[in-house]
Amino acid sequence: MNDVPQIQNSSPAAADAPDRGRQERGFALSRTFAALQHRNYRLFFFGQLVSLIGTWMQNVAQAWLVYELTNSPFKLGVVSFCFGVPVLAFSLWAGVVADRMPKRRLLMMTQTVMMTLAFILAADMFLGTIQWWHVAILAFMLGTANAFDAPTRQAFVVEMVGRKELMNAIALNSAMFNLARIIGPALAGVTLAAVGTAWCFVLNGVSFLAVIAGLFLMNVKPYVGAPSTESPFRQMREGVSYIWHHPAVRPLITLVAVSNMFALGFTALLPALAQDVLHAGTVGYGFMSTAIGVGALSGALVIASLGDYQCKGLVLTVGNLLFPAMVIAVSLSRSFHLTMGFLVVAGLGFMTQNATANTLVQTTVPDGLRGRVMSVYMMVFQGFFPIGSLIAGTVAENFGIPAGAAFGGIIALAYGLILLWRAPHIRRLR
């Protein structure tokens, strides 16, 4: 289309030519793990895996702490909302910054800030001064750092692996995230029961050292896609205009927005579902979070194994319908074991939908716009979830916890069916 900004690609893949050459000479890895042939990506993958395990431990412990302090589903939603507000407020700016400065340097800065905030939260617990609004303030500060970190991480992947392995690396990133989602909540449940909440925050702070060390050891050439002489407002407008006028990118991002604003909001109510509906306690809550991760990890590995498969739009559509359907099933269940099964399938649907959408967006956009487009993607992916959490918490406070979980699932399922009817070209995307 004529009004879509045209940005000349300057792919960083050439900088990784030695790694590709090694692959072509038979460096032995299966197709599922092809991106791990690149040294920089290996450093990123394993460092980020350790860090994300700590992050999931903190997420679970923080939600349990807030519910323990307040016994309020609404305040659970408020804390999640505080994390998401900065993502909504700063993501567009973050995309401009990610396109203008070396991404590794920016990531080292954001990871250091997030590590510091974890230690502050732990200290507040050890001092016995913790209040739920302290958690909300720190969540806001963490969300601010994350607003710059998330799109930069997404845009940095192509600099580590090149365009050839980009789709595989995106799927492996999802697998890494969900492997951490399996291990982290389970460790958190055990740690909560054994030594208390504060130690989850300490372990999270320590875990950031792994990803900071990995970034430090990388050998990457600074790659800046957008010239810093242009106005930031003009660059921001370029990115938004590209999304708005692109016939595939706009509906993909809209789909992710609706899913994360509504269907995903039920996860903010997991502590309340575990405690008051299923009577499963802290360990059961940890394993409920883990069940979602098991399904999501399975979905990510399947996508990574498929390689450059030609039915991405169809897989995306299946996930977009399966995920909210399972959210509704979770809200109706009163059996812990049945709920665990529904959560596994919900995680599978969620990851099938989002990993495929992420792949389709990233393989469509030019390199020079990648940071800005992914900042909008991450804004709706992460920033809209807390809005959904607040909605779910409000409905749960007034109409009961199961109703709060079901509400968003019903809306997301209805939207998925409308998209199936009104946008048939989405399921034909390749």
Stockholm file with secondary structure:
# STOCKHOLM 1.0

chainA/1-430         MNDVPQIQNSSPAAADAPDRGRQERGFALSRTFAALQHRNYRLFFFGQLVSLIGTWMQNVAQAWLVYELTNSPFKLGVVSFCFGVPVLAFSLWAGVVADRMPKRRLLMMTQTVMMTLAFILAADMFLGTIQWWHVAILAFMLGTANAFDAPTRQAFVVEMVGRKELMNAIALNSAMFNLARIIGPALAGVTLAAVGTAWCFVLNGVSFLAVIAGLFLMNVKPYVGAPSTESPFRQMREGVSYIWHHPAVRPLITLVAVSNMFALGFTALLPALAQDVLHAGTVGYGFMSTAIGVGALSGALVIASLGDYQCKGLVLTVGNLLFPAMVIAVSLSRSFHLTMGFLVVAGLGFMTQNATANTLVQTTVPDGLRGRVMSVYMMVFQGFFPIGSLIAGTVAENFGIPAGAAFGGIIALAYGLILLWRAPHIRRLR
#=GR chainA/1-430 SS CTTSCCCCCCCGGGGGHHHHHHHHTTCCCCGGGGGGGSHHHHHHHHHHHHHHHHHHHHHHHHHHHHHHHHCCHHHHHHHHHHHHHHHHHHHHHHHHHHHHSCHHHHHHHHHHHHHHHHHHHHHHHHTTCCCHHHHHHHHHHHHHHHHHHHHHHHHHHHHHHTTTTHHHHHHHHHHHHHHHHHHHHHHHHHHHHHTCHHHHHHHHHHHHHHHHHHHHHCCCCCCCCSCTTSCHHHHHHHHHHHHHHCTTHHHHHHHHHHHHHTGGGGGGGHHHIIIIISCCHHHHHHHHHHHHHHHHHHHHHHHHHHCSCSCHHHHHHHHHHHHHHHHHHHHHCCCHHHHHHHHHHHHHHHHHHHHHHHHHHHTTSCGGGHHHHHHHHHIIIIIHHHHHHHHHHHHHHHHCHHHHHHHHHHHHHHHHHHHHHHCTTGGGCC
#=GC SS_cons         CTTSCCCCCCCGGGGGHHHHHHHHTTCCCCGGGGGGGSHHHHHHHHHHHHHHHHHHHHHHHHHHHHHHHHCCHHHHHHHHHHHHHHHHHHHHHHHHHHHHSCHHHHHHHHHHHHHHHHHHHHHHHHTTCCCHHHHHHHHHHHHHHHHHHHHHHHHHHHHHHTTTTHHHHHHHHHHHHHHHHHHHHHHHHHHHHHTCHHHHHHHHHHHHHHHHHHHHHCCCCCCCCSCTTSCHHHHHHHHHHHHHHCTTHHHHHHHHHHHHHTGGGGGGGHHHIIIIISCCHHHHHHHHHHHHHHHHHHHHHHHHHHCSCSCHHHHHHHHHHHHHHHHHHHHHCCCHHHHHHHHHHHHHHHHHHHHHHHHHHHTTSCGGGHHHHHHHHHIIIIIHHHHHHHHHHHHHHHHCHHHHHHHHHHHHHHHHHHHHHHCTTGGGCC
//
